[in-house]
Amino acid sequence: MKDLKAKINNQTWTVKAVDAFDRLLGIDDQLYSGTSASVIKTIAVRNDRPKEATRQLLIHELTHAFLFETDINKPRSGYSEEEVATFNELNAAEIVRIANEAIALWFGKGKTK
């Protein structure tokens, strides 16, 4: 599957669909279905999941990436309702747009796997 380049707050991230045992999915000796690596600006999701599951996972990982590229990603115990609402106001539409673009690239029209 082709990689997608996405601009997140003026930073270029690579969005990849990878095999289940790809090194990008491994963190601390654990394998995950998706990861967002801020140091290398790469999002990786498993390529063996159904279309809608991949889209949902990608939205999750893109949210991490958008948080990495904003001031809201400061370590703390939690975010206020207002901070979450503001984050969504500013970023939700773009997160979903990028996810939909990747899904169209990887699955094409009508494909589910």
C-alpha positions in Angstrom: 0.0 0.0 0.0 1.2 3.5 -0.8 2.3 5.9 1.9 0.4 9.2 2.4 2.1 12.4 3.3 0.0 14.6 5.6 0.5 18.1 6.8 -0.2 18.4 10.6 0.3 21.9 11.9 2.8 22.6 9.1 4.8 19.4 9.9 4.9 16.6 7.3 4.0 13.2 8.7 4.1 9.9 6.8 1.0 7.7 7.2 1.6 4.0 6.4 -0.3 0.8 6.3 2.1 -1.9 7.4 2.3 -5.7 8.0 1.1 -6.9 11.4 4.7 -7.5 12.6 6.3 -4.4 11.2 8.8 -2.8 13.6 6.9 0.4 13.5 4.1 -1.3 15.5 6.4 -2.5 18.2 6.9 -0.4 21.4 8.5 -1.7 24.6 8.3 -5.3 23.4 4.6 -5.0 22.6 2.9 -5.0 19.2 0.1 -2.6 18.6 -2.5 -2.2 15.8 -1.3 1.4 15.3 1.3 3.8 16.4 2.2 7.5 16.1 5.9 8.2 16.4 6.5 11.9 16.9 10.3 11.7 16.6 10.1 10.3 13.1 6.7 11.9 12.3 5.2 8.6 11.2 1.8 7.0 11.8 1.6 3.2 11.1 -1.5 1.1 11.1 -1.9 -2.6 10.4 -2.8 -3.4 6.8 -4.8 -6.5 7.5 -7.9 -4.9 9.1 -11.2 -4.3 7.5 -11.8 -0.8 6.0 -13.9 0.7 8.7 -11.7 -0.7 11.5 -8.7 0.8 9.7 -10.4 4.2 9.4 -11.3 4.2 13.1 -7.7 3.2 14.1 -6.3 5.9 11.8 -8.5 8.6 13.3 -7.2 7.5 16.8 -3.5 7.7 15.7 -4.0 10.9 13.8 -5.4 12.4 17.0 -2.2 11.5 18.8 -0.2 13.1 16.0 -2.2 16.3 16.2 -1.8 16.4 19.9 2.0 15.9 19.4 2.0 19.0 17.2 0.1 21.3 19.6 0.6 22.8 23.0 -2.1 20.6 24.5 0.2 17.6 24.6 1.9 18.7 27.8 2.2 15.8 30.3 -0.5 16.0 33.0 -3.2 13.9 34.6 -6.0 15.0 32.3 -7.6 17.6 30.1 -10.6 19.8 30.9 -13.8 19.4 29.0 -13.1 22.9 27.5 -9.6 21.9 26.2 -11.0 18.7 24.6 -13.8 20.7 23.0 -11.4 23.3 21.7 -9.0 20.7 20.3 -11.9 19.0 18.5 -13.1 22.4 17.2 -9.7 23.1 15.7 -8.7 19.7 14.5 -11.5 17.1 14.1 -12.4 18.0 10.5 -8.8 17.8 9.3 -8.2 14.5 11.2 -11.2 12.9 9.5 -10.2 14.4 6.1 -6.7 12.8 6.3 -8.1 9.5 7.5 -10.6 9.4 4.6 -7.8 10.3 2.1 -5.7 7.4 3.4 -8.6 5.0 3.3 -9.4 6.0 -0.3 -5.7 5.5 -1.3 -5.4 2.1 0.4 -8.9 0.6 -0.2 -10.2 2.3 -3.3 -13.8 2.6 -4.1 -15.9 -0.4 -2.9 -13.0 -2.4 -1.4 -13.4 -3.6 2.2 -10.1 -5.4 2.6 
